[in-house]
Amino acid sequence: MRKVAVIGAGKIGSTVVDLLTAFGAYEVLVIDRSAETLAALKKHPRVETAAMAIEDPAALAERLTGRFAVVNCAPYQLTVSVARAAAAAHAHYLDLTEDVASSRITRELAQTSGTAFIPQCGLAPGFITIAAWDLAKHFDELHDVRLRVGALPRYPSNALNYNLTWSTDGVINEYCEPCEAIVNGRLRETPPLEEREEFALDGVTYEAFNTSGGLGTLCHTLDGKVRNLNYKTIRYPGHAAIMKALLNDLNLRNRRDVLKDILENAVPGTLQDVVIVFVTVSGLKAGRLMQETYVNKVYAQDVGGEMKSAIQITTAGGICAVLDMLADGKLPQSGFIRQEDIPLADFLANRFGGFYAPVDQTPFRAAAE
């Protein structure tokens, strides 16, 4: 029985706890600053809770001592504090952050830690990188690698064509921070919400545009090896124009707390969502110009008798799968581990990674105990 700590008991953290306890393989300590949020968790004999501030790495490290791993589901602003606490407690560390600056510090911490540090284990970054790297390895020479991901309402009904399914802070951050890309063979930063494109999938039209953080370490892995590499977020048409007006014309880019308040009080959440994963890779194979594409849709579904949104399932399932692989000795036990180091076949074969099974296959279900 592995003892792990989950930091943050929100939408994703609570789903991680539900998945880890559904199989009887983990004892979970859940840490959150809000006693009220912790009280809302399902009661389980292998779940312990602790209400405490997590901004102080020293105090947090003391609470984490003796844990096999720390699964960080806290807001991106707290990534560095939690990572430092995990290092001090000599625990393996996994997170979901899309924040590029935080991930760079996490990578530095891994250099002196005797445990594994595996950041960006969610959907994007996370699974999208695993899938893209698997396709890229099929080519003798890479030309273009395009990663597209979207968590969308199935039934949009407002001008934004959007419902809140993810961290509001995380969405705003990815809309505001610079994006990494490789353009004509050169690693560079590109502006968020720009380079909009449209495409159709299964008869539905979508737009996609630059957002920050979705590539993880892939830009640096493929630097000098690919002509073009980029990541874009998928939305329904019209979304980007409204967000640009809010962020740029109304200057809410510099008043993120105001924008968060507006969104959370005006845009409803939903459990009726769909996650779209769309990767296209082109290049040379045996001297011929070829293209391969990975496309998948994941829908909200029942997990242990409770409906979970598609973004909860894919994000929590992703980090639980990586934790499981680490616990089973299928990943290195120390140092910085990239998403590119995780084989796609092993990920999909994992009991948690099975959530990403294509819709024409029987999806994984976590059985209630």
N, C-alpha and C positions, 0 to 999 in steps of 0.2 A: 504493500500500500504506500504510494508516494504522497508525501505531504507537500502541498503547493500553496502559494498565496496568490490571490486575485486582488489586484488593486483597482478599486472603482466598481460600484455596484449598480451602474446605470443600465441602459438598454443592452449593451454588448456584454458588460461584466456579468450581469445576472444570467444571461444566456450561456456564457462560458461556465458558470457555476452549475447550471442545470445540466449541461452536457457532461461535465466531468463527474458529477455525482450519479448520473443516470446509469453508469457502467460499473460502479463499485470499485474503480481502480485508484481513486484519489481521495485523500482527505484535504479539505479546502478551508483555508483561513481567508475570509473576505474582509478587506480593509477599506473603509470609506470615511470621509469626514462627517457624513450625515448619518446620525443614528436612525433617523426616520426612514431613509433610503434602505438601510440595512434591515430594519424591521419589516420591510415589505417583501424581503426575500422569502422563498419557500423554506419552511422548516425541514431540516434534514439532519440525521444523527452524525453525519460526517462533515457538516458545515459549521464552522465557528466564525463569529463575526467580531470585529473590533472597530469602534468608532474613534478615529484619531486624525489629526492633521497629518498630511503626508508631504508637506513642504520641507520638513526637516529630515535630511537624509540620515543623520546620526540616530535620531529617535526611531525612525522607521526601520533602520537596519537592525536595531535591537529586537524589534518585534518579528523580524523576518528570519532571525537566526534559527538554523535547524531545518529550514525549508529546502526541498529539492530544487524548486524553481519559483520564480516570481513572474506572474502573467499580468502585465501592465495594461489595464483598460481605462486608465485615468485620462483626463483631457491632455492634449498635446503640450500644454504649458508646463505640466508636471513631469514630463518624460525624463528630463535630466536628473531631477531629484530622486525619482524612483530607481533609475538605473544606477545611480551612485549608491543608494541604499542596498540594492541587490549585490553589487560588487563588494561592499563592506561586509555583507552577511554571507559571502561566499556561496551564493545561490546562482543557478542558471537564470538568465533573463530573457524574456520575450515581450515584445510590445506590438502595437498596432499603428504607431504614429505615421502620419504623412508629412510631418514637419522635417524639412531637409536639414536645418541647422541642428536640431536635437539629435538626429541620426548620426551626424558627424561626430558629436561629442560621445555618443554611445559607442561608436567604432573606436574612438581613442581609449575609452574605458576598457574595452575588450583586450587591448594590447597588454595590459598588466594584470588582467584577471585570470584566475585559474579555472574559470567556468565558462560555459558557452554564452555568448551574447547574440541573440537572434532578433533584431528589430524588424518592424514592418511586415508582420506575419498575417495580415488580414486579407482583404480582397485586392485592393490597389492602393499602395503597394502590397505585394504578397502573392496571391495565387496568379494574378495576371502576369507577373514576372516569371513564375515557374512555368506557365504555359508558353510564354513567348520564348524563353530560353530553350525549351524542348523543341520547338519548331526551328529555331535558329541553328541548332546543331545538325539539322538535316541538310544544310547547304555547304557547298565548297567555298562559296564567296557570297557574302551578304550585301544586298543593295539597300533595301528599305524594310524597316521593322516598325509597324504601327500598332499601338496598343490603345484600345477603346473600352471603357467600362462605364456603366451607368446603373444607378439604383433609382428606379422610376416608379411612380404610382401607376397602377394598371388602368385607373379611371381618372385621369386629370380633369379638374373642373374649375380651375382658376386661371387668371391671366399668366401666372408664372408657369403653368402646366407642371406643377410640382407640389409634392407634399413632403413634410419633414420625416425622414426615415432614419436619419443619422445624426451625429453630433452637430448642433448648429455652429458651435465654435469651429469644428473641423471643416465644415462646408465653407464658411466665410474665409478661413485661413487659406484653403486651396484656391479660392477665387481671387485672393489678394497677393499671394507671395509669388516671386519669380519661378518660372518653370525651367527644368533642365531639358535639353534636347541635343541631338547631333544633327547638324544641318550641313549638307555638302561636305561631310567628313570632318567637321569641326564641332567640338563640344562648346555649347554656348547656352546662355540663358534667354528665354523667350517670355513675353508678357502674358499673364493670365487673361482668360476670356477672349483671346485673339485667335486668328487663323481658323475661323469658324468654317465648318464644312457640313454638308448634308449627305445622308445616305439612307437607303431603304433596306429593311430587313423584315421578311415575312409580311410584306405589304404595308408596313408602317414606316413613316418618314421620321427620321431623327436628325438632330444637329449634334455636332461635337466640337469642342473648343479646348484650348490649352487650360490646364489646371496644374497646380503644383503638387509634387510629391509622389505621383503615381508610379514613377519608374524605379523607385528605390535606388539600388546601386547599379542598375543595368547600363546607365550611360557610361559609367567608368569601366565596367566590364567590357563593353563593346567599343570603347573609344579607340579609333584607329582601325576598326574591323568592320565598320558599316558606313554606308553613305548617308543614310537618313534614319533617325530613330526619334519617335515622339510618342507622347501620351496625351490623350484627350478624354474629357468627361462627356458622356452621352446624356443629352436631355431632349425633350420634345422641342420643336421649333418655336422660337419666340422668347425662350427663357434667357438666353445670353444677353439679348438687347435690353431687357428690363433690368437685369443685374448690373450691366454696365452703367445704366442710367442712375441706379441707386448708389453704386460705388464711386463712380467718377463725377457725374453731373451734380449729384447731391452731396458729394464728398463724404459719404458714409464709410469709405475705405479707412478714413482716419477717425471714425467714431464707431468702431466695431460693436461696442456695447449697445449703442442705439439701434444699429441694424439687427443685432441679435434679439433685442426686445421687440422690434417690429415683426420680425419673422415668426418668433415663437408665439406672438399674440394674434397674428393674422393668418398664418399658414398652418392648417391642421396637420397632424401626423396621420399615418395610416399603416395598417398591417397588410393591406392589399397591394403589394408591390412586386416588382420583378427586377432581378439583377441581370444585366446583359454583359457578357464577356465576349469581346470581339478582337482577335489578333490576326494580323496579316503580315506575312513575311515573304519577301521576294529576293531572288538572287540566282546564282549559277549553280546548277547541278550537272556534273559531267559535261560542262561546256554549254548547257542549254539554260536559257532564262526561264525560271519556273517560279510559281507562287504556291504557298500553302496557307490555309486559313483555319483558325480554331474559333468556333462560335458556340456559345452555350447560353441558355436562359435558365435561371433558378427562380422559383416562385415561393411565396410564403407557404408554409406547411405546418402541420401538427407535429410537435415534438413533446413526447411524454404527456400527452393530454392537453397541451397548451399551444395555441397558435402563435407562431413566431414569424416575423417578417423575413423576407428574402435577404435583406441586408444583415439582419441579426444572424441568420443561419450561415451565410457565406463568411461573414467576418469572424464570428465565434468558432465556426467549424474549421476555418483556416488555422487559427492560432492553436486550437485544441489538437489538430492533426500534427502540427509541428512539435508541440509539447509531447504528444504520444510517441512520435518518431524519436525524439530525443531520449525519452524514458526507456524506449526499447533498444537503445544503442545504435540506431540507424543513422544518426548524425554525430559529427564530432562533439566531444564532451568539453571542449575548451576553445577559446578564441572567438573571433568574429565570423559568423556564418551568414552568408548571403542567401537570398531566396533562390539565386541561381544554383546554389549547392544542393538544393532539394529536388530529387528526381520526381518528375511528374507522375510516373507510373506508381512509385511508392506512395506518393501523396494520395492519389486516387484510390489506392488499395487500402488505405487506412480507414478505420471505422468512422472517423470524423470527416476525413476528406471525401467520403462517399456522398456527402451533400452536393458535391459538384458533378455527380453522375449526370450525363445528358438526360433530358426530359423523356426520351424514348426508352430509358432504362428504369428499373425499379429504384426509386430514391431511397436513401438511407433513412430510417426512422429510429429515433432513440426511444426505447421502450421504458415506460415507467416501472419503477421497482414495485 
